[in-house]
Amino acid sequence: MLLVTRAVASSAEMSSTAETLNCDVVVVGAGISGLTAASRLHAAGFSTVVLEARDRVGGRCFSTPEGADLGASWAWLPDETNVASVAKELGLSWVPQRLDGGVRAPGGQRAPGGGEYMAPCGPGALRMDGGYAALAEALAKTLPPGAIRFGADARKIAKRAEGGVVVECGGVTVSASRAVVAIPPRVAIARVAFEPALPEDQAAQMRGTQTWAGDWCKVVASFKENFWRKNGDAGVAKFGANALLAVTWEAADPDDLGEKGACLAGVNFGAAACERLLRFGAHADKKTGRSGDALRAAVKKDLGSVFGEAVVDENLVAVYHQAWTGEEHTWHDGDGGALARGDDPRRLYGHPALRKIAPWGVHFAGTETESKSGHVDGAVAAGERAASEIKSALAKQAREEEEL
């Protein structure tokens, strides 16, 4: 007899307000990795509860209402087969990241081209139509209503005396046969108490693995029209040392690409850049990432310095921002400290210790657990791997019980 419980198989039970929930698998984190794992496990017939500390799905896949990305932004196809496959399965589509046209510099200086060298994506990148939040939302819709519990900050994962795991999350306890931890490794080891403790080599590797793009900050400005295209520009611009942004690019275009708005996105890198952005205060709307008046004015000034004050002032609709160092569920400096300048954190990704399964049933996912990743493609691959591990483990458990 298979000992996994089916107590959360119905949507009514999943949305129960009882203090204890029972399911086959509990997933910590509703980013792309956690949602992928949960979706695959649900499709295989396992009852699944997803615990998400935020009030939205997606994690670092966070998009504005216009579909411009404040987090993960691109895919490189056909090389990134995992995200390409799931997007096709869910009926999602891609638009090209256009970099052709004039580029701008401080003072309004204009060069006829070169955007493919200035934008951080380089040539050949694609954006998801609707932003990467569309992928998270589509994955979430494959789960039963109530399977995702928002505002659920998992702080303890313990071995269950009778086998399996117990996850404590505020006033809610989830009891399951298996768990998937699908949050950044450094955040997991800093914020979640594991009982029994993880082996020190595994814990040390998690502490030393910096979250991908965790010290990046992004700004999106939406406009009445894509004035940069009408001026023969790419939307790519570089900014001076004192600006909030390092470089911008076109993040959405309704005219030629059929997206929901006309947007420019910009990025800057490092904790100091994030701190400058955070000094302007909290979001005016946390759900969408919309900025307050002070940051809107600062972004308007920076964009005006390269694209022209009059055209920016006439067309600006809204400003959105995200500084990931201000997100405790994404960023933690940890005992491992920051990497040296220029050091690529991806050299540590995919280490066997980051995906080592705890013998009492805890599996690890997230893009950092995949070699040379950091991209959404790696997040999908990690979720698929964790789901496969669990299906194999529970099938083995069922066979062993049948033999008793």
C-alpha positions as CSV (number, residue, x, y, z in Angstrom):
1,M,0.0,0.0,0.0
2,L,1.4,3.4,-1.0
3,L,1.7,5.6,2.1
4,V,1.4,8.9,0.4
5,T,-1.7,10.8,1.5
6,R,-4.3,12.2,-0.9
7,A,-5.9,14.5,1.6
8,V,-5.4,17.6,-0.5
9,A,-6.6,16.1,-3.8
10,S,-9.6,18.5,-4.1
11,S,-9.6,22.2,-4.5
12,A,-11.9,22.7,-1.5
13,E,-9.4,20.8,0.7
14,M,-6.4,22.6,-0.7
15,S,-8.0,26.0,0.2
16,S,-8.8,24.8,3.7
17,T,-8.1,27.2,6.5
18,A,-7.2,24.3,8.9
19,E,-3.8,24.6,10.6
20,T,-2.5,21.3,9.1
21,L,-2.6,20.3,5.5
22,N,-1.7,16.9,4.1
23,C,-0.5,16.2,0.6
24,D,1.9,14.1,-1.4
25,V,4.3,16.9,-2.2
26,V,4.9,20.4,-0.8
27,V,6.7,22.9,-2.9
28,V,8.4,25.9,-1.3
29,G,8.4,28.8,-3.8
30,A,6.1,29.7,-6.7
31,G,8.8,30.8,-9.1
32,I,9.1,29.1,-12.5
33,S,11.1,26.2,-11.0
34,G,8.6,25.5,-8.2
35,L,5.6,25.9,-10.5
36,T,7.1,23.6,-13.1
37,A,7.7,20.9,-10.5
38,A,4.2,21.3,-9.1
39,S,2.6,21.3,-12.5
40,R,4.4,18.0,-13.5
41,L,3.6,16.3,-10.2
42,H,-0.1,17.4,-10.3
43,A,-0.3,16.0,-13.9
44,A,1.1,12.7,-12.6
45,G,-1.7,12.4,-10.0
46,F,0.1,13.7,-6.9
47,S,-1.6,16.1,-4.6
48,T,0.6,19.2,-4.3
49,V,0.6,22.3,-2.2
50,V,2.8,25.3,-3.2
51,L,3.9,27.8,-0.5
52,E,4.7,31.3,-1.7
53,A,5.9,34.0,0.6
54,R,4.9,36.8,-1.8
55,D,1.4,37.7,-3.0
56,R,2.1,36.7,-6.6
57,V,3.6,33.9,-8.6
58,G,6.8,34.1,-10.7
59,G,9.6,35.0,-8.3
60,R,12.2,36.8,-10.4
61,C,9.8,36.6,-13.4
62,F,7.9,39.9,-12.6
63,S,6.3,41.9,-15.4
64,T,4.4,45.2,-15.7
65,P,0.8,45.3,-16.9
66,E,2.2,46.1,-20.4
67,G,4.2,42.8,-20.3
68,A,7.6,44.5,-19.9
69,D,10.0,42.5,-17.6
70,L,11.3,43.8,-14.3
71,G,13.2,40.6,-13.7
72,A,14.1,37.8,-16.1
73,S,13.7,39.1,-19.7
74,W,15.0,36.9,-22.5
75,A,15.4,33.5,-24.0
76,W,18.0,32.4,-26.6
77,L,16.4,29.9,-29.0
78,P,16.8,27.2,-30.2
79,D,19.6,26.6,-27.6
80,E,17.3,26.9,-24.6
81,T,15.1,23.9,-25.2
82,N,13.5,23.6,-21.8
83,V,11.8,27.0,-21.7
84,A,11.0,26.7,-25.4
85,S,9.2,23.3,-24.9
86,V,7.1,24.4,-21.9
87,A,6.2,27.7,-23.7
88,K,4.9,25.7,-26.7
89,E,3.0,23.3,-24.5
90,L,1.3,26.2,-22.8
91,G,0.5,28.1,-26.0
92,L,2.8,31.0,-25.3
93,S,4.7,32.9,-27.9
94,W,7.8,35.0,-28.4
95,V,8.7,38.4,-29.9
96,P,12.2,39.4,-31.1
97,Q,14.3,41.7,-29.0
98,R,14.9,44.4,-31.6
99,L,18.2,46.2,-31.4
100,D,18.4,47.8,-34.8
101,G,18.4,51.6,-35.2
102,G,20.1,54.5,-33.6
103,V,21.5,54.4,-30.1
104,R,21.8,57.3,-27.6
105,A,24.3,58.6,-25.1
106,P,24.2,61.4,-22.5
107,G,23.6,64.8,-23.9
108,G,21.4,63.3,-26.7
109,Q,24.4,62.1,-28.8
110,R,23.3,59.7,-31.4
111,A,25.1,56.9,-33.2
112,P,23.5,55.1,-36.2
113,G,23.8,51.6,-34.6
114,G,25.5,49.3,-32.2
115,G,22.6,48.4,-30.0
116,E,23.5,44.7,-30.2
117,Y,26.8,45.4,-28.4
118,M,25.3,47.8,-25.8
119,A,22.2,45.9,-24.6
120,P,23.0,43.2,-22.0
121,C,21.2,40.5,-24.0
122,G,23.3,40.7,-27.1
123,P,22.0,39.7,-30.5
124,G,19.4,37.0,-31.1
125,A,17.4,37.3,-27.9
126,L,13.7,36.8,-27.7
127,R,11.1,38.1,-25.2
128,M,8.0,36.3,-24.1
129,D,4.9,37.9,-25.4
130,G,3.2,39.3,-22.2
131,G,6.5,39.1,-20.3
132,Y,7.8,36.2,-18.3
133,A,5.0,36.7,-15.8
134,A,2.8,35.1,-18.5
135,L,4.8,31.9,-18.1
136,A,4.4,31.8,-14.4
137,E,0.6,32.6,-14.6
138,A,0.1,29.9,-17.3
139,L,1.9,27.3,-15.1
140,A,-0.2,28.3,-12.1
141,K,-3.4,27.7,-14.1
142,T,-2.4,24.1,-14.6
143,L,-2.9,23.6,-10.8
144,P,-6.2,23.2,-9.0
145,P,-7.7,26.3,-7.4
146,G,-6.2,26.8,-3.9
147,A,-3.1,24.7,-4.5
148,I,-0.9,27.9,-4.2
149,R,-1.0,29.5,-0.8
150,F,0.2,33.1,-0.9
151,G,1.8,35.0,2.0
152,A,3.2,31.6,3.1
153,D,6.8,32.1,4.3
154,A,8.2,28.6,5.0
155,R,10.7,28.8,7.8
156,K,11.2,25.2,8.9
157,I,11.4,21.9,7.1
158,A,11.6,18.9,9.4
159,K,11.7,15.1,9.1
160,R,8.4,13.5,10.0
161,A,8.6,10.7,12.6
162,E,6.6,8.3,10.5
163,G,8.5,9.2,7.3
164,G,8.2,12.2,5.0
165,V,8.4,15.9,5.9
166,V,6.7,18.6,7.8
167,V,6.9,22.3,6.6
168,E,6.0,25.0,9.1
169,C,4.8,28.2,7.6
170,G,3.4,30.8,10.0
171,G,0.1,29.4,11.3
172,V,0.0,26.6,8.7
173,T,1.8,23.2,8.8
174,V,2.0,21.1,5.7
175,S,2.7,17.4,6.1
176,A,3.9,15.6,2.9
177,S,5.8,12.6,1.7
178,R,8.3,14.8,-0.2
179,A,9.3,18.5,-0.4
180,V,10.8,20.6,-3.1
181,V,12.8,23.7,-2.1
182,A,12.6,26.0,-5.1
183,I,14.0,29.2,-3.8
184,P,17.6,30.6,-4.2
185,P,20.1,28.3,-2.3
186,R,21.6,31.2,-0.3
187,V,18.1,32.4,0.7
188,A,17.0,28.8,1.6
189,I,20.0,28.1,3.9
190,A,19.7,31.5,5.6
191,R,15.9,31.6,6.1
192,V,14.8,28.0,6.5
193,A,15.7,25.7,9.4
194,F,16.3,22.2,8.3
195,E,15.8,19.4,10.9
196,P,17.9,17.4,10.8
197,A,20.5,19.9,9.6
198,L,21.8,19.5,6.1
199,P,25.3,18.2,5.7
200,E,27.9,21.0,6.2
201,D,29.3,20.6,2.7
202,Q,25.9,21.1,1.2
203,A,25.1,24.1,3.5
204,A,28.4,25.7,2.7
205,Q,27.8,25.4,-1.0
206,M,24.4,26.9,-0.6
207,R,25.8,29.8,1.4
208,G,28.5,30.4,-1.2
209,T,26.1,30.5,-4.2
210,Q,25.0,34.0,-5.1
211,T,21.5,34.4,-6.4
212,W,21.5,35.0,-10.1
213,A,20.7,38.7,-10.9
214,G,20.0,39.2,-7.2
215,D,22.0,42.5,-7.1
216,W,20.5,43.8,-10.3
217,C,17.8,46.6,-10.4
218,K,15.5,47.4,-13.3
219,V,13.2,50.2,-14.3
220,V,10.5,50.2,-17.0
221,A,8.9,53.3,-18.4
222,S,5.7,53.1,-20.4
223,F,4.8,55.7,-23.0
224,K,1.9,56.7,-25.2
225,E,3.8,55.7,-28.3
226,N,7.1,54.2,-29.3
227,F,8.7,57.6,-30.1
228,W,12.2,56.0,-30.4
229,R,11.1,53.9,-33.4
230,K,9.5,57.0,-35.0
231,N,12.9,58.7,-34.6
232,G,14.7,55.8,-36.1
233,D,16.2,54.7,-32.8
234,A,16.5,51.2,-31.2
235,G,15.5,52.4,-27.7
236,V,19.1,51.5,-26.6
237,A,20.9,54.2,-24.7
238,K,23.8,54.5,-22.3
239,F,23.8,56.8,-19.3
240,G,26.3,58.7,-17.2
241,A,27.9,57.5,-14.0
242,N,25.4,59.3,-11.8
243,A,22.3,58.1,-13.5
244,L,20.0,55.4,-12.0
245,L,20.3,53.3,-15.1
246,A,23.3,51.9,-17.0
247,V,21.6,51.0,-20.3
248,T,18.1,50.9,-21.8
249,W,16.4,48.9,-24.5
250,E,12.9,48.4,-26.1
251,A,10.8,46.3,-23.7
252,A,7.4,46.3,-25.4
253,D,6.0,47.7,-28.7
254,P,2.3,47.5,-29.7
255,D,2.7,48.8,-33.2
256,D,4.9,46.2,-34.9
257,L,5.1,43.4,-32.3
258,G,1.5,43.5,-31.0
259,E,2.4,43.9,-27.3
260,K,0.3,45.7,-24.7
261,G,2.2,49.0,-24.5
262,A,5.2,51.0,-25.6
263,C,7.9,50.5,-23.1
264,L,11.6,51.0,-22.5
265,A,13.4,49.0,-19.8
266,G,16.7,49.8,-18.1
267,V,19.1,48.0,-15.8
268,N,21.9,48.7,-13.4
269,F,24.1,46.3,-11.5
270,G,25.4,45.9,-8.0
271,A,24.3,46.6,-4.4
272,A,25.1,50.3,-4.6
273,A,23.0,50.8,-7.7
274,C,20.1,48.9,-6.0
275,E,20.5,51.0,-2.9
276,R,20.3,54.3,-4.9
277,L,17.0,53.1,-6.4
278,L,15.6,51.9,-3.0
279,R,16.3,55.4,-1.5
280,F,13.3,56.7,-3.5
281,G,11.0,54.7,-1.3
282,A,8.5,51.8,-1.7
283,H,6.4,50.9,-4.7
284,A,3.3,52.9,-5.2
285,D,1.7,49.6,-6.2
286,K,3.6,46.5,-5.0
287,K,1.5,44.2,-7.1
288,T,2.6,45.8,-10.4
289,G,5.9,47.3,-9.4
290,R,4.7,50.9,-10.2
291,S,7.0,53.6,-8.8
292,G,6.2,56.5,-6.6
293,D,6.3,60.1,-7.7
294,A,9.9,60.7,-6.6
295,L,11.4,57.9,-8.6
296,R,9.1,58.7,-11.6
297,A,10.6,62.2,-11.6
298,A,14.2,60.9,-11.4
299,V,13.7,58.4,-14.2
300,K,12.0,61.0,-16.3
301,K,15.0,63.3,-15.9
302,D,17.5,60.5,-16.8
303,L,15.5,59.4,-19.9
304,G,15.1,63.0,-21.0
305,S,18.9,63.5,-20.9
306,V,19.4,61.1,-23.7
307,F,16.1,60.9,-25.6
308,G,15.1,64.6,-25.2
309,E,13.1,66.2,-22.3
310,A,10.2,67.3,-24.4
311,V,9.5,63.9,-26.0
312,V,9.8,62.0,-22.7
313,D,7.6,64.5,-20.9
314,E,4.9,64.4,-23.6
315,N,4.7,60.6,-23.8
316,L,5.5,59.2,-20.3
317,V,2.6,57.3,-18.8
318,A,4.0,55.3,-15.9
319,V,7.3,54.1,-14.3
320,Y,7.9,50.8,-12.6
321,H,11.0,49.5,-10.8
322,Q,12.4,46.5,-9.0
323,A,15.6,46.4,-6.9
324,W,16.2,42.7,-6.0
325,T,18.5,43.4,-3.1
326,G,15.4,44.8,-1.3
327,E,13.6,41.4,-1.6
328,E,14.4,39.2,1.3
329,H,12.9,36.2,-0.6
330,T,15.4,36.7,-3.4
331,W,18.6,38.3,-2.0
332,H,20.7,37.4,1.0
333,D,24.4,38.4,1.3
334,G,25.0,35.3,3.5
335,D,28.2,34.1,5.1
336,G,29.6,33.5,1.6
337,G,29.7,37.2,0.9
338,A,29.6,38.9,-2.4
339,L,31.7,37.7,-5.4
340,A,34.7,39.7,-6.6
341,R,33.9,42.3,-9.3
342,G,33.7,40.6,-12.6
343,D,33.4,37.1,-11.2
344,D,30.5,35.2,-12.8
345,P,28.3,33.5,-10.1
346,R,27.3,30.9,-12.6
347,R,30.6,29.1,-12.2
348,L,29.1,27.7,-9.0
349,Y,25.8,26.8,-10.4
350,G,24.8,23.1,-10.9
351,H,27.2,21.9,-8.2
352,P,26.1,18.4,-7.0
353,A,25.7,19.7,-3.4
354,L,23.1,22.2,-4.6
355,R,20.8,19.4,-5.9
356,K,21.7,16.7,-3.3
357,I,18.5,15.1,-2.0
358,A,18.1,14.9,1.7
359,P,17.4,11.2,2.7
360,W,14.3,12.2,4.5
361,G,12.7,13.5,1.3
362,V,13.8,17.1,0.5
363,H,14.6,17.9,-3.1
364,F,16.2,21.2,-4.4
365,A,15.3,23.1,-7.5
366,G,15.8,26.7,-8.8
367,T,17.9,28.0,-11.7
368,E,21.1,28.1,-9.6
369,T,21.0,24.3,-9.3
370,E,21.5,23.9,-13.0
371,S,25.0,24.1,-14.5
372,K,25.9,27.4,-16.2
373,S,22.3,28.6,-15.9
374,G,20.6,31.5,-14.1
375,H,18.2,31.8,-17.0
376,V,14.5,30.8,-17.0
377,D,15.6,27.8,-19.1
378,G,17.5,26.6,-16.1
379,A,14.6,27.2,-13.8
380,V,12.4,25.0,-16.0
381,A,15.0,22.3,-16.2
382,A,15.4,22.2,-12.4
383,G,11.7,22.0,-11.8
384,E,11.4,19.1,-14.3
385,R,14.4,17.3,-12.6
386,A,12.9,17.7,-9.1
387,A,9.5,16.3,-10.3
388,S,11.2,13.4,-12.0
389,E,13.2,12.6,-8.8
390,I,10.0,12.6,-6.7
391,K,8.0,10.5,-9.2
392,S,10.8,7.9,-9.2
393,A,11.2,8.0,-5.4
394,L,7.4,7.6,-4.8
395,A,7.2,4.8,-7.4
396,K,10.0,3.0,-5.6
397,Q,8.3,3.5,-2.3
398,A,5.1,2.0,-3.7
399,R,6.9,-1.1,-5.1
400,E,8.6,-1.7,-1.7
401,E,5.3,-1.5,0.1
402,E,3.7,-3.9,-2.3
403,E,6.4,-6.4,-1.5
404,L,5.8,-6.3,2.2
